[in-house]
Amino acid sequence: MLPATALHHLLVRDAACPLVMTSGNSCEEPIVYRDEEALWLLGAIADRLLVHDRPIHMRADDSVVRTVAVGGVRQPLMIRRARGYVPAPLALPVAARREILACGAELKATLCLAKGGRAWVSQHIGDLRDAEAMRSYRHVAESLCRLFDVNPALVAHDMHPDYLSTSFARELEDVELIAVQHHHAHLAAVLAEHGRDSAALA
């Protein structure tokens, strides 16, 4: 990775050798973000752990962005929206008439809130079959709703009845539930990303 913070620059300069820095987690598990958990869970894996006296309140993975040419102009293409981009809002091509929570699928999970002309996509959370990832998923949903004063009236969830994200949606009270077929959700996301509201073939 390239140094992204002043601390990274200092570490790279003083080490005078290549450094590998990666997400603080074991394979298939969510990122560890509390120092005491990192020392316990990752102490035998990592050569060194850098800790601080400022606690982290929300886990967030690194964002992944690719630069692509569009009409001869190079533009960023978001692959994974997380640190540095969340929770910045996205403009909706059509304003939401009601406050919405979209629960997403079970693998590579994210959440999305919509209110008026804006949407907030959460950071990448991970695969919800991991108990800690599911706890994080619930925490992110509560935190985003509180942060942006969204009280969802409509909750969209995957049509698959056994997904944990679907179970989460069904636990919510006083909301209207809408089941969305998984591939339809992919199409709708692409149309929304490009500001299209016309008929499309997928």
Backbone bond lengths (Angstrom), bond angles and torsions (degrees), N, CA, C in turn:
res aa  C-N    CA-C-N  psi(-1)  N-CA   C-N-CA  omega(-1)  CA-C   N-CA-C  phi
1 M - - - 1.451 - - 1.509 109.09 -
2 L 1.303 116.15 152.00 1.454 120.79 174.83 1.528 108.56 -85.50
3 P 1.340 118.03 147.99 1.459 119.35 179.26 1.526 111.00 -61.32
4 A 1.333 116.50 128.12 1.461 121.22 -175.31 1.525 112.60 -112.55
5 T 1.325 117.52 -11.00 1.466 120.82 179.80 1.522 108.47 -133.86
6 A 1.321 115.75 167.74 1.469 120.37 177.82 1.526 110.41 -60.30
7 L 1.322 116.57 -38.25 1.464 120.28 179.22 1.526 111.01 -63.10
8 H 1.322 117.07 -42.37 1.468 120.14 176.70 1.523 110.67 -58.41
9 H 1.328 117.27 -43.66 1.470 121.09 179.83 1.532 110.65 -60.03
10 L 1.340 117.08 -43.51 1.459 120.63 179.72 1.527 111.31 -64.22
11 L 1.331 116.41 -43.18 1.465 120.20 -179.87 1.526 111.35 -64.08
12 V 1.323 116.69 -45.13 1.466 120.87 -179.16 1.530 110.11 -64.13
13 R 1.323 116.33 -42.21 1.470 119.99 -179.38 1.525 111.12 -64.11
14 D 1.328 116.98 -46.27 1.460 120.39 -174.99 1.527 112.73 -75.70
15 A 1.335 117.37 -29.19 1.456 119.61 -179.19 1.525 111.70 -72.35
16 A 1.323 116.80 -33.01 1.468 122.70 179.55 1.532 111.96 55.51
17 C 1.337 116.72 29.60 1.458 121.60 174.68 1.529 106.97 -155.25
18 P 1.324 117.70 161.55 1.470 118.45 179.45 1.531 111.47 -62.18
19 L 1.324 115.60 139.85 1.459 122.21 176.63 1.526 108.72 -117.58
20 V 1.316 116.53 140.38 1.460 121.78 174.51 1.512 107.40 -108.48
21 M 1.321 116.48 117.77 1.459 121.45 177.96 1.514 107.27 -122.01
22 T 1.304 115.65 129.42 1.456 119.46 -176.60 1.517 109.31 -138.38
23 S 1.309 115.74 177.16 1.454 120.73 179.42 1.518 109.94 -58.57
24 G 1.307 116.32 141.21 1.458 121.69 179.81 1.510 110.71 -83.30
25 N 1.326 116.83 78.73 1.458 119.99 178.64 1.530 109.88 -162.41
26 S 1.329 114.13 157.83 1.458 119.85 171.06 1.521 107.68 -82.47
27 C 1.313 116.32 163.68 1.465 121.73 -178.28 1.521 111.35 -53.43
28 E 1.338 116.26 132.53 1.467 124.30 176.30 1.528 114.33 70.27
29 E 1.321 118.55 5.12 1.459 120.80 178.77 1.519 109.59 -108.97
30 P 1.347 117.51 155.43 1.460 119.80 179.17 1.534 111.25 -68.98
31 I 1.309 115.77 162.50 1.458 121.96 -179.90 1.525 110.30 -62.40
32 V 1.322 115.52 136.61 1.458 121.63 174.16 1.530 106.71 -85.51
33 Y 1.318 116.67 127.59 1.464 118.25 -176.11 1.519 114.29 -125.10
34 R 1.320 117.76 -1.71 1.465 120.28 175.56 1.531 108.02 -103.45
35 D 1.331 116.17 134.62 1.468 120.61 -174.65 1.522 112.67 -55.82
36 E 1.350 117.04 -45.22 1.463 118.79 -176.70 1.531 111.68 -64.84
37 E 1.348 117.09 -35.25 1.461 120.05 176.54 1.526 110.91 -69.35
38 A 1.334 115.93 -38.44 1.471 119.74 179.32 1.529 110.62 -62.13
39 L 1.331 116.89 -43.61 1.461 120.19 -179.97 1.530 110.82 -63.34
40 W 1.326 116.66 -37.49 1.463 121.22 -177.70 1.532 111.70 -78.00
41 L 1.357 116.94 -46.54 1.464 120.78 -173.24 1.525 113.98 -85.08
42 L 1.337 116.42 -29.73 1.463 119.28 -172.45 1.526 113.70 -113.72
43 G 1.329 116.72 -3.01 1.463 120.13 -176.59 1.512 114.26 -56.99
44 A 1.331 117.02 -33.95 1.464 120.41 -179.31 1.527 112.53 -85.86
45 I 1.342 117.12 -10.02 1.469 121.27 -177.12 1.527 111.56 -98.82
46 A 1.318 116.20 -46.84 1.471 121.60 -173.71 1.528 110.99 -88.84
47 D 1.338 116.37 143.75 1.464 120.89 175.70 1.525 110.71 -68.64
48 R 1.330 115.86 -38.69 1.461 121.40 -178.92 1.524 109.14 -143.66
49 L 1.320 115.64 149.94 1.464 122.05 172.77 1.519 107.88 -124.02
50 L 1.305 116.28 130.65 1.457 121.66 176.94 1.525 107.16 -101.14
51 V 1.326 117.07 117.49 1.461 121.53 -178.34 1.521 109.10 -116.28
52 H 1.329 115.61 170.44 1.463 120.84 -174.62 1.518 108.29 -147.45
53 D 1.325 116.03 164.33 1.469 119.75 178.50 1.532 112.32 -90.29
54 R 1.324 117.19 3.88 1.466 121.22 176.23 1.521 108.22 -104.56
55 P 1.340 118.09 112.36 1.473 119.12 -177.05 1.518 112.47 -69.06
56 I 1.320 115.26 148.79 1.467 122.48 174.40 1.522 106.73 -92.51
57 H 1.315 117.30 130.84 1.458 121.18 -175.11 1.525 113.47 -98.75
58 M 1.326 117.73 -17.87 1.463 120.21 -177.24 1.520 108.11 -144.45
59 R 1.331 116.90 126.34 1.463 118.55 177.96 1.525 109.36 -73.24
60 A 1.316 115.66 140.81 1.466 120.79 177.00 1.519 108.67 -150.73
61 D 1.309 115.19 127.79 1.449 121.60 178.39 1.528 109.43 -75.97
62 D 1.317 116.76 173.18 1.460 120.20 174.68 1.524 109.42 -73.45
63 S 1.321 115.92 144.48 1.465 120.44 172.35 1.523 108.78 -75.00
64 V 1.319 115.40 151.81 1.461 120.90 176.39 1.521 106.90 -124.35
65 V 1.339 115.84 120.70 1.457 121.88 -176.42 1.522 108.65 -130.90
66 R 1.314 116.39 137.14 1.463 121.98 176.77 1.527 107.72 -115.78
67 T 1.312 117.20 144.39 1.455 121.25 175.81 1.523 108.64 -95.46
68 V 1.331 116.58 128.00 1.461 121.63 -179.23 1.527 109.39 -128.32
69 A 1.319 115.70 156.55 1.461 120.76 177.44 1.523 109.10 -90.65
70 V 1.319 116.42 124.76 1.458 122.72 176.41 1.527 106.91 -124.61
71 G 1.336 116.27 111.15 1.455 119.77 -178.22 1.525 112.89 59.94
72 G 1.335 116.23 34.39 1.462 120.67 179.25 1.520 113.70 82.61
73 V 1.319 117.83 -1.52 1.466 121.57 179.86 1.528 108.64 -111.62
74 R 1.331 117.19 130.56 1.460 120.60 179.32 1.520 109.79 -79.25
75 Q 1.340 115.20 127.97 1.454 121.35 -178.30 1.523 109.87 -134.44
76 P 1.343 117.22 152.56 1.467 118.87 177.51 1.525 111.09 -74.55
77 L 1.325 115.68 140.87 1.464 122.58 174.86 1.526 106.74 -120.07
78 M 1.320 117.05 118.19 1.453 121.67 -176.84 1.526 110.33 -74.98
79 I 1.321 116.31 124.75 1.463 121.96 176.06 1.534 109.14 -98.73
80 R 1.327 116.29 -48.63 1.461 121.63 176.40 1.521 108.21 -137.18
81 R 1.321 115.58 116.39 1.462 122.54 -176.67 1.525 108.97 -88.28
82 A 1.322 116.41 117.47 1.465 119.77 -179.89 1.530 108.75 -154.76
83 R 1.326 116.75 -126.07 1.465 121.10 -174.69 1.527 111.44 -53.33
84 G 1.336 115.20 132.33 1.456 121.25 179.34 1.520 113.65 93.71
85 Y 1.330 117.30 -20.32 1.467 121.42 -178.77 1.531 112.40 -121.83
86 V 1.305 117.40 -21.21 1.467 122.31 -179.68 1.515 107.61 -103.32
87 P 1.313 120.30 131.46 1.461 127.62 12.80 1.529 114.42 -105.93
88 A 1.316 118.64 39.76 1.466 119.90 178.08 1.528 109.97 -59.89
89 P 1.342 117.68 138.21 1.467 119.85 -176.74 1.525 112.72 -76.08
90 L 1.321 114.13 157.23 1.457 122.82 172.18 1.519 107.46 -111.66
91 A 1.329 116.92 141.14 1.464 120.54 176.92 1.520 109.23 -77.12
92 L 1.326 115.95 134.54 1.466 120.79 177.40 1.527 110.17 -91.21
93 P 1.337 118.14 140.48 1.464 119.89 178.32 1.531 111.61 -69.20
94 V 1.334 116.80 -25.19 1.463 122.77 177.27 1.524 106.49 -132.99
95 A 1.324 117.42 126.74 1.463 120.50 -177.73 1.526 111.20 -65.40
96 A 1.307 116.00 141.18 1.461 121.53 176.52 1.524 108.79 -75.25
97 R 1.335 116.53 126.90 1.463 120.35 179.91 1.522 112.22 -77.53
98 R 1.346 115.39 -23.00 1.460 121.25 176.77 1.524 108.57 -130.17
99 E 1.303 116.10 161.37 1.466 119.57 177.48 1.528 108.62 -77.09
100 I 1.338 115.28 131.00 1.467 121.20 -169.55 1.523 110.59 -125.60
101 L 1.322 115.15 140.98 1.455 122.70 167.13 1.519 106.93 -117.77
102 A 1.325 117.17 124.97 1.462 121.90 175.81 1.524 107.33 -108.55
103 C 1.330 115.68 124.58 1.466 120.98 -170.02 1.517 114.95 -90.89
104 G 1.322 118.27 -13.82 1.454 119.75 177.57 1.514 113.39 70.41
105 A 1.311 115.10 -167.71 1.462 121.53 -176.28 1.526 109.73 -99.12
106 E 1.319 116.71 -163.89 1.460 120.66 -175.42 1.523 112.40 -98.44
107 L 1.326 118.03 -29.64 1.458 121.60 179.60 1.524 109.39 -99.06
108 K 1.328 115.56 141.90 1.470 121.22 -179.24 1.538 110.23 51.59
109 A 1.311 115.85 46.40 1.465 122.60 -170.33 1.523 113.38 -67.51
110 T 1.314 113.79 143.75 1.456 124.06 166.57 1.526 106.37 -141.32
111 L 1.316 115.83 169.25 1.457 122.98 174.84 1.514 107.79 -122.92
112 C 1.324 117.01 162.55 1.456 120.36 175.58 1.521 109.11 -144.97
113 L 1.323 115.97 137.00 1.457 122.41 173.15 1.521 107.87 -111.43
114 A 1.315 116.50 146.30 1.470 121.19 174.85 1.519 108.13 -134.11
115 K 1.335 114.23 135.97 1.462 121.62 178.93 1.519 107.08 -151.28
116 G 1.322 116.33 120.44 1.457 119.13 -178.13 1.518 110.56 60.17
117 G 1.313 116.36 -129.38 1.461 121.24 -177.74 1.509 114.47 -93.30
118 R 1.349 117.36 12.61 1.460 119.56 -176.47 1.523 112.02 -126.07
119 A 1.336 114.12 151.71 1.459 121.56 174.42 1.522 107.90 -131.79
120 W 1.317 115.51 147.14 1.463 121.80 176.67 1.516 107.65 -123.20
121 V 1.326 115.90 114.11 1.457 121.36 177.52 1.525 107.06 -94.17
122 S 1.329 115.52 132.34 1.461 119.28 -179.39 1.521 110.91 -72.35
123 Q 1.304 114.67 170.23 1.454 120.12 170.70 1.516 109.91 -67.75
124 H 1.324 116.25 161.81 1.465 122.24 173.68 1.528 107.50 -59.33
125 I 1.344 116.87 128.02 1.466 121.19 -178.52 1.520 111.18 -103.32
126 G 1.314 117.14 -40.09 1.466 119.45 178.48 1.511 111.84 121.29
127 D 1.317 115.92 -164.41 1.460 122.37 -178.53 1.526 109.00 -89.58
128 L 1.319 116.32 123.90 1.453 121.64 -168.11 1.521 114.64 -75.55
129 R 1.328 119.32 -6.75 1.463 120.42 177.33 1.523 111.69 -67.97
130 D 1.330 117.07 -18.38 1.460 121.23 174.18 1.532 107.75 -80.04
131 A 1.322 117.45 128.43 1.466 121.54 -174.66 1.525 111.81 -59.64
132 E 1.327 117.52 -39.55 1.461 120.05 -179.44 1.522 110.93 -68.80
133 A 1.338 117.08 -35.81 1.467 120.12 176.88 1.526 110.07 -64.37
134 M 1.328 117.11 -39.13 1.468 120.37 179.17 1.523 110.61 -66.24
135 R 1.331 117.25 -39.27 1.477 120.12 175.29 1.519 110.17 -61.72
136 S 1.330 116.05 -42.05 1.457 120.57 178.71 1.530 110.72 -63.42
137 Y 1.317 116.74 -41.19 1.472 122.55 178.82 1.528 110.50 -57.16
138 R 1.333 116.44 -47.53 1.465 120.94 178.81 1.531 110.78 -62.82
139 H 1.322 115.48 -43.11 1.470 120.69 -179.11 1.532 111.03 -63.18
140 V 1.331 116.52 -42.72 1.468 120.60 179.41 1.528 110.41 -63.47
141 A 1.339 117.32 -43.24 1.469 121.07 179.25 1.520 110.80 -59.43
142 E 1.330 116.66 -47.86 1.465 120.57 -179.95 1.523 111.38 -64.49
143 S 1.321 116.80 -43.67 1.466 121.14 -177.48 1.526 112.00 -64.37
144 L 1.348 117.23 -45.42 1.462 119.75 -179.95 1.528 111.40 -64.16
145 C 1.326 116.96 -42.54 1.472 119.79 179.27 1.531 110.57 -61.47
146 R 1.319 116.07 -42.28 1.470 120.17 179.21 1.540 110.97 -67.75
147 L 1.315 116.64 -45.57 1.462 121.65 -176.77 1.523 112.07 -60.53
148 F 1.338 117.20 -40.72 1.458 120.76 -175.44 1.523 113.33 -105.79
149 D 1.332 116.02 12.35 1.462 121.92 176.24 1.527 110.64 52.34
150 V 1.330 114.58 50.88 1.463 120.79 178.49 1.528 108.40 -108.28
151 N 1.318 115.49 125.86 1.451 121.74 175.51 1.527 106.71 -116.85
152 P 1.332 117.70 89.87 1.467 120.07 -169.93 1.529 113.03 -57.50
153 A 1.323 114.91 131.67 1.463 121.19 172.36 1.523 109.49 -98.55
154 L 1.317 116.11 -24.45 1.461 122.92 -177.13 1.528 107.89 -125.78
155 V 1.324 117.17 129.96 1.458 121.39 179.92 1.524 108.38 -124.41
156 A 1.321 115.64 117.87 1.459 121.89 177.50 1.523 108.68 -94.63
157 H 1.333 115.80 136.17 1.463 120.39 179.87 1.517 108.96 -141.58
158 D 1.323 115.48 162.48 1.456 120.70 178.35 1.519 109.99 -64.92
159 M 1.308 115.91 147.03 1.457 121.27 -178.58 1.538 112.58 -69.30
160 H 1.326 116.90 -20.26 1.461 119.97 -177.63 1.528 109.04 -66.07
161 P 1.337 118.23 120.95 1.462 120.31 -173.20 1.523 114.61 -71.54
162 D 1.343 118.06 -19.48 1.460 120.32 -175.69 1.526 114.21 -98.44
163 Y 1.331 117.76 -0.40 1.462 119.31 177.79 1.528 109.46 -68.03
164 L 1.309 116.40 141.04 1.464 119.89 177.89 1.529 111.41 -66.43
165 S 1.329 117.15 -30.29 1.471 119.71 176.21 1.528 110.23 -66.27
166 T 1.332 117.32 -34.12 1.460 121.33 176.02 1.522 110.22 -67.96
167 S 1.321 116.61 -42.58 1.469 120.71 177.50 1.524 110.64 -60.73
168 F 1.322 116.51 -41.47 1.467 120.75 177.90 1.531 110.09 -59.07
169 A 1.325 116.74 -47.19 1.465 120.92 -179.29 1.525 111.06 -59.94
170 R 1.322 115.87 -42.13 1.468 120.22 -177.66 1.523 113.09 -69.55
171 E 1.338 116.50 -18.42 1.471 120.21 177.83 1.527 112.24 -78.61
172 L 1.321 117.05 -19.04 1.463 120.46 -176.15 1.525 110.16 -72.29
173 E 1.325 115.59 144.00 1.460 120.97 -176.60 1.523 111.26 -104.16
174 D 1.314 115.32 152.50 1.468 122.98 174.81 1.523 112.78 57.59
175 V 1.331 116.28 41.02 1.463 121.09 176.63 1.520 108.29 -131.51
176 E 1.324 115.76 155.83 1.461 121.20 171.45 1.518 107.67 -92.73
177 L 1.323 116.47 127.92 1.460 121.21 -179.25 1.521 110.61 -96.93
178 I 1.327 115.72 138.98 1.458 121.37 175.95 1.526 107.67 -128.73
179 A 1.334 116.92 117.84 1.460 121.60 177.34 1.526 108.71 -84.19
180 V 1.319 116.55 130.88 1.469 122.02 -177.03 1.528 108.62 -119.74
181 Q 1.329 115.83 127.85 1.465 120.12 177.56 1.531 108.92 -64.96
182 H 1.317 116.05 136.40 1.459 122.51 -170.40 1.534 113.59 -53.87
183 H 1.331 117.47 -48.20 1.463 120.17 -176.82 1.529 111.59 -72.94
184 H 1.327 116.70 -30.59 1.463 119.79 173.50 1.526 109.79 -62.07
185 A 1.338 116.16 -38.97 1.468 120.19 178.46 1.527 111.03 -61.52
186 H 1.345 116.74 -39.85 1.470 119.65 177.26 1.529 110.50 -60.55
187 L 1.324 116.65 -46.89 1.460 120.92 179.85 1.521 111.00 -61.12
188 A 1.323 116.55 -46.57 1.472 120.42 -179.36 1.525 111.08 -61.08
189 A 1.327 116.99 -38.01 1.465 120.47 179.65 1.529 111.17 -64.64
190 V 1.334 116.17 -42.12 1.473 119.50 179.44 1.530 110.41 -65.63
191 L 1.329 117.09 -42.96 1.466 120.16 178.62 1.524 110.96 -62.06
192 A 1.334 116.67 -43.52 1.461 120.17 179.63 1.526 110.85 -64.99
193 E 1.334 116.59 -40.67 1.462 120.51 179.95 1.521 111.67 -58.57
194 H 1.322 116.15 -34.35 1.466 120.71 -177.49 1.527 112.78 -101.20
195 G 1.345 116.35 10.22 1.464 120.18 175.35 1.513 114.34 66.69
196 R 1.325 118.19 30.72 1.459 121.80 -178.89 1.525 110.27 -103.77
197 D 1.318 116.45 138.76 1.477 119.84 174.91 1.518 111.31 -129.22
198 S 1.336 116.46 17.43 1.465 120.87 179.29 1.529 110.61 -95.30
199 A 1.320 116.66 173.10 1.458 121.36 178.77 1.523 110.33 -61.63
200 A 1.336 115.46 147.19 1.473 119.77 -178.85 1.510 109.33 -146.73
201 L 1.325 115.30 156.39 1.455 122.46 177.60 1.526 106.81 -108.75
202 A 1.321 116.35 129.16 1.473 119.73 180.00 1.523 108.99 -127.85
